[in-house]
């Protein structure tokens, strides 16, 4: 494992599902894997798919790594899944890689997951190379001419470049926001930390395409036939034959360059006339001729012999005379254009080594934090030394050892090295399950220093702060490295140590790490940034053991499953159910199978999917029943008025996306300093985005920017303090309410519970100031009102956590709560003195306020036309024109809304994009395959939340409605009401339904004639 950093490459393979990742990896392993896979088995064995269900489904579910040797270099190859349900495996693979091979099927083109993996690589600053795979299908299936194939491939490269250009545009806009924020700070008298300006911004990179065959980072391949090439290879071939320079051929073998045979020169498009591009003439046409000769059998044997002789290929006569043309073709093409040779040559030439990559990737995955002023100089100096070691990928033994664990994975004991006596090994708790069937290893990469067997390392969680003296035990632990393994796909090779830049598996960390962590030889080290996931675990089921005696085994198995899968979430519901949350239906099936057969080993009862919903109000309602809802506490001392309104959708989505940042901000922790050095403060960036979302909505509605003013009055967010709902401080001056001295009805002396714009002050919308007390109110009453501010917030949190429709969280609502308390009566005062902590016989007064606020908020939602909000998938379906009608039938049955339909040029394949509710997605793939005889393949990605337009409490009012439905007694339940009743029934809440449907006649199961 100890190799020079400059001769190491860490790469991963990214693509949409079924675009040929594992087949390509097979050929790379067969060519550079040291003999672990025979070349004739490449593409058939699927070497990195070591699970049985992966082989049966023919898709990759878990990322797997293998170490290859090529031209004196070490290449750590990670194969990742292409299914959207396993996007977490892509995130773990990308973090440990410096480069990526992005595969695109030339027949199917760019799909939804291709876009997702490109974004993942962009966010992690992983340098990609493009591989256009399955070129054999252009010849054998689509029957395209070389010119038509060139046009298709040119369009795909252009589309991928446009995607990357969009990412660069996003970065440019964020950079502009940072520059503007810095200029504003400077104008306000604050120093600008960085020296960025519009003059300093270099846009030379944005003008150049990311992928181009002329740059050598685009390869053309057919993994199933075992061949691949770059234009550089043909440039060297034709240089000696035509006499052109190598540089001119590399430039002209792609694009609008044409060769004039009479003049023996290369010209541009204007002087080309009827000539074909050089890529078609010199590369594609010879390929087409070889394929044609192989498919013709005996008639094309002469052509094949000429190719073998000219290219000096070594092919046995037995292979050339084989009756199967496919075998002959693979034998010729794999010798002429060997896939592993050309792809790995591109990897070594284009993709960076660990030292080069970590120099620019450190700003993203190991960002610089601001150190507190009271931090000692020794700690600060060591923190900077560790950072420099990570940036330079220092592989010296004396350098600080820093390793990042991207995931924990379970390996069957049978796959462990045979030399180890596993049952005599002193296992740590958590390294192996109770039945000694599974061993837990850490999937890690060494970023600096050397990690050795027997070494003691500090395990740092994502919340660890080296500048704080007191640390929670779970954030800083000490572990011993029991064993190190070099991953070889299905096998593991023990090693004594691993230097910086290598990917390894570590044993001995099972009881210390749940998902991911940072390992360091020193306490003075910042943890790595968290992983970026493309989706969220939206599909949930409740599981229980068929035999109650096996509940302990189930609980133990759930803990093991939670550690073995980087994305699954295991929780205990309020009703005592064990709930598993997964990314999608396929991911959920995998988790249930692993739990049943590997970790718990018990029979399970699995509930129907528990789909998450949200509750909101109708933003288009014109007739409002009442402007506010008024509730009084049981003892009559506190009167509460609640007004609710709908928040702009852009603002709601922004608050939902920024939950982690807001959580750190509101919880009282110091401002999170996870921004990249030289960029704006994340809180300032969030403030700018909030203002933009609020101002954009006001311009859209032609208002006066009123919601921008509301951002200065944010008291709290909910639910759980970070949700997409806002509690505002009441603006008594604007509302015209009386201040102290009189109540809402003007009857007795009162004090208002004013609150404070706490969140607005944290975000910088309001200036923190000491709240003045009302001189007209008595001192005791005013102090009591101030003490009840937390109870108002608590009631708001309870209300937003469980809405009135089916106790699902509220979504996108703005509440304004006005609360007044009056003086207690003489009897109440005497009772409270005798019973400290209680107000009256009604109970604790603070509890009455919490309940009143909760009920008032729920009643306010019911009075403003409540609506159900459901999660939506972005669905992409590909099928032929023959089954287009059946596909639309399945989509319509599941309430899908079709966005667009595209026909792929040169084929009869259609790609349809639609939005589909998550609640309707279960069983969708199976039904679609059944209706289309397997010709349609869907992909589902969580997109957004969308409110159902239907009123769950619909009552006929207009003449047309009364004519259609009568008095309302025969109105059938709409979709919203059915979903609400289903959720309420599952939660054990009251459901209004007819128990007796046919009371006039007794009905039995027997049918009497």
N, C-alpha and C positions, 0 to 999 in steps of 0.2 A: 504493500500500500504506500510505502514511502517513495514518492517520485518527485521530480522537479515540477514546480508549479507551472512553469512556462510550457511544459509538455503535457498538460492536463486540460481536458475539455469536459464541462458538465452541460449536457444538453437534454432536452425533453422533446417528445413528439406530441404535437397538438393538432387536432382536427375535429371536424364534425363526425358523428357516428357513421360507421361503415365507409369511411373514406380511405381505409387501407393502412392505418397506423401500425397495427400489430403485424401485418404481413410484411410491411417495410422493415420493421424491427427484426423479424425472423431472418431476412436476408443480410442485415447488418451483423447479426449474431453468427450466422453461418460463415460469413466472410472474415470476421475479426473476433470471434468469440473463443478462439483457442480450441476448436473442435467439439464444443458442447452440442452443436447442431449440424447435421449433415446438410449440404446445400440442396439435395433433392427433397428434403423434408421442409425446407423453408416455405412458408406460406400455408402449409398444411398442418403443421404441429401447433402453431400459435404458442410459442415457447413461453412467453411472458404471461399468458393467461393460465395460471396454475390452479385456479379454482374450478371445480366441476361445473358449477352453474355458468361460469364464463365460457367454458367449452360448449355447453349445451345451447346457450343463448347466442353464441358467436359474437359477443360484445365484451369489451373490457370494463370491469367494474372497480378494480383496485389498481392504483399505479404501482408499477414494479420497476426495479432498477437492475442493471447488469453492467459489469465493467468489461470494456473491450480494449484490445490492443491493436493499433494501426500505425504503421510507419514510425515506430518508436514512441508513439504518443499513447496516453491513457485516456479513453473516452468513457465517461460514466453516462450511460444512456438510461433515461427514464421514460417508460411508455405510460401514457395517461389515458383515462377514459374519454370517449367522445359524447356520451349521453349526458344530457343536462342534469339528470338526477344525481350524477356523481361529479358535479363541478368542484366539490371540495377537494377531491383527489387531484384535480388540475391545479388548484391553488397551492397545495403542498408540493407538487412537482415543480411548479414554476419558481417558487421561492428558493429551492435548492439548485436551480439551473442558472447558467449564464447565457445560454443560447437556446433557440427553439427551432425545430423543423415544423413548419406549418404546412400541412397537407391539404390540398383542394382537389376534389374529383373533377376532372375536366368535363365530364358529361353532366354532372349535377350542378357544378358551379358553387358559388359562395352561399352558405346556409347560415341559419341563425346562430348555431354554435361556433361556426368559423369566426363570425363577428365577435362572439363572446371571448374566445380564446385569444384573439388578437388584442382585445382590450385588456385581458389579463396580463399578457406579455408586456403591453405598453405600460401598465400601472406598475409592474415590478421591474421595469427597465431591462427586460431580457431582450437581447438582440435576435430577431427572427430571420430565418431563411425560408423561402417559398419553394414548395415541391408540388408541381402539377402532376398528379398521379392518375393512373388508369387510362393512359393514352392508348392502350390497345383497344379499348372500347370504341374510340373514334374510328378505328379501322374496321374492326370485326362486327360491331353492333350497329353503329350509326351510319357506317359506309360513307364517311365524309371524305372529300378530296383534300389533298394537302393544303390548298389555299383556304378552304372552309375551316379546317382544323386550326390553321394559323390565326384566322380571324377570331375564332372562339377563344383561343388561349390568350390572345392580345386583349380581348374584352375582360377576361377573368383577372389578368394582372392589373389592368386599369381599375377594375372594381376594388380589388384589394388595396391598391394604392390610394384610392379615394377614401376608403375606410381609415387608413393610417393618417391621411391628410385631415380627416375630421378630428382624430385624436389630437393632432398637433394644433388644430384651431382651438380646441378646448384649452390646451395648455397655454396658447398665446393669450386667450381671453383671461385666464387666471393670472398670468403674468402681468397683464395690463391692470387688472384689479389690484394686484399687489403694488404696482408702481403708483397707482392713483391713491391707494391707502397710505403709502409712504409719503406722497406729496402732501396729503391732507394733514398727516401728523406733523410734517415739517412746517406747514402753514400755521398750525395751532401752537407752534413753539416747541414741539417735541423733536428730538433728533431722529433722523432717519438712519436706521441701522445699516442698511445696504445702500450701495451707490447706484442702484438700477435707475435707468431713465429710458425714455423712448429712443434716444440716440444710441444707447448701449445695446439695445435689443438686436440680435443678429438673426435675420430671417433667411440666411443662405441655405440652412438645412431644410426649411419648409418648401423651398423652390425645387428641391431634388426629390425624385421618386424614391420611395423606400426600397421597392423591389424592381429590379431590372436585370435581364440576362446579361446586359453589358457590364454590370457591376459584379457578376459572378455569383449572386445570391439567389438565383432562380434555377431550379433543376427540373427536368422533364423526365418522368419515369413511368414504368409499369411494374408495380411491385409483384403482381401475380406471375409475370413472365421473367422477373429478375433482371431488369435492365434500367439504366438511367443515364442521362448525359447532361452536360452543360454546353453552352456554345463555345466556351474556352477550349474544350476538347477538340471540337471540329475546327476551330481556328488553328490549332497546332497541326492538325492533319492536312489542311489545305494550304498552309503557309509554304511548305516545300513544293507542293504540286503547282500552285499558281504564282508563287514568287512575291506575294504581298507581304507586308510587314505584319507581325503578330498583333500589334496595337490596332491597326486599321481593320483587320479581320474580326477582332473581338468586338469592335464597335459596329461593324456593318452586318454581322450575322444575326442581327435582330433589329427590327424597325423597318422604316421605309428606305432601304438601300437595295440597289439592284445591280446585277452584274451583266455587262454587255460583252458577250463572247467575242464579237468581231474586234472591238477596240481593246479588249482585255483590260477593262477598267470598271471601277465601281462608281455609280452615279446615284443621285437623289431621285425623289419621286417625279420631279418635273421632267427629267430627261429619260425616264424609264420606258415610256411607251407601253407596249403590251407585255413587257417582261414581268416575271414573278419576283417577289422579294427573295433575297438571298437565303433567308431562313427556310423558305419553302423549297427553293431550288437545290440547295446544298445539303440540307439536313432532312427535311420531312420526306421529300420524294424518294431518296434512297431507303428510308425506313419503310415506306409504303411498298416499295419493290421487294424488299426482303420478306415482309409479311405475305405479300401476294405469292412469292415463290414458295414459301413454306406451306401455304394453304393449298397450293396446286398439287402437292404430292410429288409423284415421279416427274411430272412435266417441269417442275421448277428446280429439280436437283442440279441442273447445270448452272443456274444462276447462283445457287447456294455454294457450289464448289468454287465459283469465281470469287464470291465474297470471302470465303474461308481462305482462299489462296492469297488474295490481295491484302487482307488484314492480318495474315500470318497467324491465324487462329488454330489452336490445338483442340480438335474435336474428333472423337472416335468415329470410325465408320459405322459402328453399331447404332450410335445416336442419330447419325445423318440418315440412315436407312430405316429408321423406326417408322412403323405404319401410322402412328399417331402424329399428325402434323403439329399438335400443340407441344409435344416433347421435342420435336425437331426445332421448332421455333425457339423454345426456351434454351435449348442447348446452344444455338447460334447467337442469340441476342445476349445471353448472360456471359458469353465469352467475348463478344465484340464490345459491348457496353456494360461491364459488370456494375451492378447497382451499388454494392458496398464500397467499391473503389471510388466511384464518382461522388457519392453522397458524403462519405467520410472525408474525401479530399476537400469538398466544399466546406465541411465543418472545420477542418484545420485551417483553411485559408481565410474564411470569412468570420467565423464566430470567435469571440475573445477567450483568452485563458483566464483563470480565476483572478490573477493579480490585476490584469487590465480591467476586468469587469467590476471588481469590487471597488475600484477607484471612483467609479461614477454611480454604482448601485447603492453605495453606503448612504447617500443622502435620502434614499427612499426607505430602505429596510432597516437602517441603523441611524435614524435622524439625530441631529445634535440637539440636546436639551439645554435650557437655560439653567444655570446652577445658582442656588440661593447665595446671597451675599455672605451669610455666616458659615459657609462651607470652608473647611480647612484647605490650605494650599496643597497639602500632600494628597488629599483625596482628589482635588481638582486636577492635579498634575497626573495622577494615575489614570483618571478617567480619560484624559486627553491621550495618554500613552496607549491605552487600550483601543481607543478610536483610531489612532494612527496605525496600529497593528492590523486592525480589521481592514482599513482602507488599502493597505499595501499587501494584504494577504501574507503576512510575515510567517514563514514556515520554520523559523529557527526554534530549537528546543527551549531556549530561554525566553522566548516571546510569550506573552499571556495567551492562554488557551481559551478561545471563545468558539462555542459550537451552538448551532441552532437546531432544535428538534421540531420538525414540522408536523409530525404525527406519531402516534403509537399504533403499532399493528401487531396482530396476533398471527403466530406461525404455528402450524401443527408440529407436534414433537417429532413426527416422522421426517420433517424437512430439516431438522437441526443436524449439524455435522455429526457423523458417526463416531468420531474420535472422542466425543464428550460423553461421559457417563452422567446423564441428566438426573437420574434419581439419587445419585450420591452427591450431587452438587448442593452446596448450601444456598438455597434459593431465598431471595428476599421476598417479603410479602408483596404481592402484586405482580411479580414476574411470571407467575404461572397460576393457572386456575386450580381449583380444589382437586379436580380429577386428574391433574397432570397430563392433560391432552393438548393444551395450548400454551405457548410461551410468548410473552409480550416483549417486543423489541422496539427501540426508538429509531425512527427514520431521520437521520441527521446529516448535517454537513459541517465540516470544520472550517471556520472562517479565519482563524489565526492560531499560531502555535501548533503544538502536538498533543494529541490525546492518547493516553496509553492505558493498557489493562492494569487494574489495581490503583489507578489514580483517583484521588478524592477531588470532586468538583462541587461548586456551588450551583444549585438549581434555582434559577431566578424566574419568577412568574412575571406576567406582563405588568403587574402593579408595583413591582419592586422599584424603590427609589434609593440609590446608594448614598444620597446626601442626608437622609434621615437616620438618626441614631437608633430609634426604636422601630423595629420591623415586625410585622406579623409573621408567625412561624410558617404559614403556608406560602409566603412570598419569598422566603430565603431558607433553603434546606441544603443539607450536605449529603451527597450520595457518593457511592464508590462504583467505578466502572468495572463490572464483573467480567465482561468479554466484549470484544470488537469483532465484527464480521464484515467482509467484503461481499456485497450482494451480487449474486450471479443468477438472477431471475428466480428459478425454482430452487436454487441451492444457496448455501451460505459457506463462505470460506473464512475460517478464523484467522485473525491477524493480531499482532502484538501492539501496534500503534498506527495512527493515521495522522498525516501531516495536513497543513492548511490547504484547502482547495479540493479535498476528497469527500465523497459521499460514503457514509458507513452506516451500519446497524449496530446499536449499542444495547447490551443487556445489563440489567441492574438498576433501571430507573422506573420500573413498573409502579412502585408505591409512591413515587414523587411527582410524576407527571400524569395529568389527565388527558390533555389534548396536545398542547405544544408548550415549549419553554426554551429558555436560554441557559446554556451551561458555561461556566466560567471558572477559571482557576483563581480568580480574585473576587472579593466582594465589591470592589469599586469598579463596577461595570454596569452600564445601562442595558436593560433587556431589549431585544429586537422588537420592531413594530409588529403588530398583529397581522394575520393573514387577511387578504381581501377575498371575500366570497361573492360569487355572482348571484346567488339566490338566498332564500331564507327557508328554514324548515316549516312548511305550511301544512303538511298532511300529518294528522295525529290519529292514533288509535290507542284504546285502552286494552291492556293485556292482563290476564290473570291465569293462574294455574288451574288446570282441570281438577286436580286433586289438592284440596286445601292444605294437605300435609307437606306439599312441595313449595309453599310460599317462600321459605327461606332460600331454597335453591333458585327460585325466580328472582328474588332481590339480588342475590349474588351474581346471577347471570346478567341482570340489567346493568350492574356496575361494570362488569367486564365489557359488555357491548358499548357502553358509554366511552370506555377508554379505547376500544379497538377501532371505532369509527370516528373520524375527525369532525363529522357534521351532524350526527344524530344527537338529539336532545332527549334525555330521560328525566322525567319529573313525577312528582306525586301530586295529584289533583286535590282540591279541597274536599272531595268526596272519598278520598282514600284510594283512588284508582292509580295504578302505574300507567303513565302515559308516555308513549314513544312518538317523537316528532321527527319526520323525515322530509327530504326534499321533494319527493314525488312517489308515485305508485311503485315504480320499479325499485327505487331505493328502499321503500318500506318493505317490499317483499323480501329483499336481501336481508334486512335487519331482523325480520321475523324468523327467517330460515336460520340465520346464524344463532339467534337466541334459542331456538328450539333444538338445534342439532349440535351446536358447539359449546355454548356458554352455560345455559341453564340445564339443557338435556332433560326437559320435562314437556309434557303435553300442555298446550296453551289454548286458551279461549280468547279470541281476538274480536273486539267490538267493531261495528261499522265505523268508517272514517269519521273523525270528529273535525269537522271543517270550521275554521275560525270565521266569524262575522264581526261586523262593526255596526254601530247605530248612529244615525245623524238626523237632521231635519231637512225638509224640502227647501232648497234655496230659491225655487221659482214660485213659492206660494205667495199669492197676492192678498188673499183674505186671511188675515191673522185673527185668531179667536180673541186673544187678549195680549196686551203689550207686556205683561208681567204676571207672575204667579206669587201670591202672598200666603205665607204660612206663619203660624204663631206657635211657640213652644207650649207644651201642656200646662205649664204654670202661668202662662200669659205674660211673662216678663220680656220675652224677645220676639220681635216681629221681623220677618225676613221677606224681602222681595227679590225675586230672581228674574232677570231678563236674559234670554238666550238668542244668539244669532249665528249664522253660518259663516265660517271662516273661508277666505279665498282658497281654492284648491291648491294653487302653487305654494301657499304658505303652509297648508296642512301637510303636503308631501315633504316640504323642506324640514319641518319639525320632526316628522317621522324618520327621515334619513339621518338627522343630526342627533339622535337619541344618546349616543355614547358621549359625544362632546358635552351635551347639556347635562347628562348625568354627573359627569365629573365637575361641572360648573356649579350645579345646584346643590350637590351633596356637601359643599363646603370645602372640597379639596382645592388645592392650588390650581391655577390655570394650566391645562394640559399643554406641555411644550413639545408636541410631537410633530410640529411643522418642519418642513425641510428648511435647512439653513438658507437665509436670504429671502425667504418668502414671508408673507404677511402672517400676523398672529391669527391662529384659527378662529379665535373669538371675534376678532375684527372682520375676518372674512365671512363668518356666519352673520354678523350684524349687517354687512353690506348686502348679502343675499336676502335676508329678511326684509330689508328696505326695498330691494328691487321687486320682491314678490308682492309686497303690499302696495307699492306705487303702481306696478303693472296692472293690478286688479282695479285700482281706482281709475286709471286711465281708460281701461276697458269698459267700465261702467259709467264713464263720464262724471265721476264724482269729484269731490274737492280734496281727495287724498285723506279722507277721514280715518282710514284704517292705519295710516302711518302715525296718526296721533295716538291711536290705541296702543301702539307698540311701546309708548312711554308709560303705560299703566298696567303692565303685566305683573300680577301678584304671584301667580303660581301656574305651573303646567301640570296636566294630568292625563291619564292615570299614572300612579307611581312616580310622580314628580317630573316626568320627562315626556309624557305623551303628547299627541297632537290636539290637545284641548287647552284653552287659555282661561284663566280666571283673572278678571280685570278689577282694579281698585275702582270703587264707585266715584264718579265725577259729580259731586253734589252741586257744584256751581253750575254745571251745564244742565243737570236734571232739575234744578230749582227746588231741591228738597230743603227743609229747614235744618239748620245746624243744631247745636245743643240747645237744651231747654225745652223743646216741644217734640213730641213723637210724630209719627206719620199722620196720625189723626189729630194731633195738636191737643191731646188731653192731659198729659202728665209730663213731668220732668224726665228726660231720657238722655242717653249718650249713644252716639253712633260708633259702630265698629268699623273704623276707617280703613285699616289695612295699610300696606306699604308696597310700592312697586319693586319688590325684591329682585325678581328676575330681570326687569328692565334695567335696574342698577347694575346687575352682574354683566349684562350684555352691553352696557354703555349707552342705553337710550335715555336714561334718567340719571341725575346726579344724586348720590346718596346724601340725605340730610336728616337731621333729627326732627322727628315729627312733633309738632306743637300740640299741646293739650288744649281742650276747649275751656276757656275761663268760665263760661256760663254753667258748665256741668260740675257737679260735686267731685271732689278729688277721689273718693272711694269708687264712685260709679264709673268715672273715666278710667281708673286703673283696672277695674273689672272688665271694662270693654276692651282695653288693650290686651288683657290676658286671654280673651276669647278669640283673638285673631287666628291662632293656631287651630281652633275648633272649626272655624269657617273653612280653612284650607282642608282640614281632615274630612269634613262633609263633602267638599268638592271632589276630593280624591275618591271617596267611596262612590259618589254618583257617577263619575266618569269611568270607574272600573267596572260598573255593572249598570247598563242602561235599563230603561223601563220595558222595552219590547221583549227581550229574552235574556237579560242580564249579560249581554256582551258589551265590551268596552265602547265608549262613545268615540266619535271620530269627527274632527274638524269643527268643533263648536266653541263659541266664545260666550262665557258666562259673566254677568255682572251681578254681584250679590250686595244688596243694601240691607244692613242689619242694625236694629236699634234695640237697646235694652233699657228697661225702666227700673226704678227703684223697687226693692222688695217690700212687701207689706210687713206690718208689725209682727203678725203671726209667723210669716215665713222667716223673718229675721231671728225670732226667738227659736224656731225649730232648727235653723242652721247653726245657731250658737250651741244648742244642746247636742247636735249631731254634726260634728265637723266633717267637711267634705261633701255634704249633701245640701241641696237647695230646699227642696220640699219633699213631700211624700211621693212626688212624681219621679224622684231619682236625682242623680247628679245633674246640676244645671248645665255643665259643659257637655255632658252626653246628650241632653235635650237639644242643645244648639247643633251638635253634629248631625243628629237624626233629622232635625228640621231642615237644615241646609240640604242634606241628601234628598229628602222627599221633595223639597221645593225645586231642586234642579231636575229631578226626574219628571215632576209634574209639568215643568216649563217645557221640557222636550215633548211631552205628549200633547201639549197645547199648540205646538208649532209644526204640526203635520210630520210626525216621525217617519223615517225611511230606514230600510235595511241596507247595509253596505256589504258587498261580497268581494272576495279576492278574485282577480281575473288572471287567466293564463294567456300568454301570446302563443297561439297554436300555429305551427307550420306543417302543412301536409303536402306530400308529393305523390302524384298518381298519374296514370295515363288517361287519355281522353275517354277511353272505354268505360272507366269506372268513375268518371267525374260526377255523374248523377247520384250514384250510391253514396259517394263521399259527401255531397251536399245534403243528402237526406239524413245522414248521421249527424252532421253539424247542426242542422236545423232542429233535430230532436233534442239536442243538448243545449239549446238557447245560445248557440254561437253566433257572433256577429262578424260576417266576412268583411275584411278590410280591402284586400286586393287579390287579384288572380293574374298570374303571369305564366306565359307559355315559353318554355325554353327553346331557344332558336335551334332549328335543325332536328328537333325531336317532337314526339307527341306527348311529352311529359308536361304536366301543369303543376305549379307551386301555388298554394292558396294560403294566405295569412288571415287569421281570424282571432278574435277575442272570445274566450270560453270561460264561464264561471268554474272555479275550482270545485264547487259542489257537484257539478255535472260531469267532471272529468274521469271519475272512477269507472274503469271498464271500457273507457273510450278506445284505447289502442286495440283491445281484443275485438270489440264490436266492429271497428273500422277494418281490421284485417279480415274478419269473417265476411263482412258485406262486400269487400272488394277482392276476395280470394287472395289476400296477401299482397295486393298490388299497391297499397297505400301505406306509408310509414309516417306517423306523426311525431312531432317534437313539441313539448310543452315547457314554457319558461314563465315563471311568475312575473307579471307585468305591473299591475297597479290595483288599487281599490276603486270600486265603482258603485255608486248608489243606485239601487233599483228604483225606477220611476213609479212603480205601482204603489198605491196606497193600501197598506195592510188592513185598514179599517174603512174600506170603501162602502159608502151608502149612496144609493141612487138619489139624485137631487133634481137634475134637469129633466125636461119633458122627454127627451130622447132616452135618458137612462131609466126613467120610470116606465116608459113604454116597453123597454127591453127586459128590465129585471123586475117590474112590479114594485111592490112595497119594500123589497129588499130581503124578504124572508127566503127567497129562492136564489139568491146571488151565490154562485159557486166561489170557493176560495181561490184567490189569485196566487201566483207563485210566491210573492213575498209572505203572505199569511201561512202558506204551507211550510215554508222554510222556518218561520218563527215558531210555529207549533211543533215542528220536529225538534228544534233546539230546546224548547221548553219541556217537551216530553222527555228528552234525554236527560235534562237536568232535574227532573222531578218537580217542575213547577206546574201551576194550575193551567189547564188547557180547556178552553171552551169548545166542547164537542158534544154531539148527540150520542147518548149512551144507548137509547132505544130508537131504532130507525123505523121499524114497522110494528107499531103497537096494536094495530087493528086485527092482526091475525098471527096465530102462533106458527112459527116456521121451524121445521126440523131438517135434519140432514137428509132424511129419506125423501125420495121423489115419488109421490103417489100419482098414479095415472087414473 
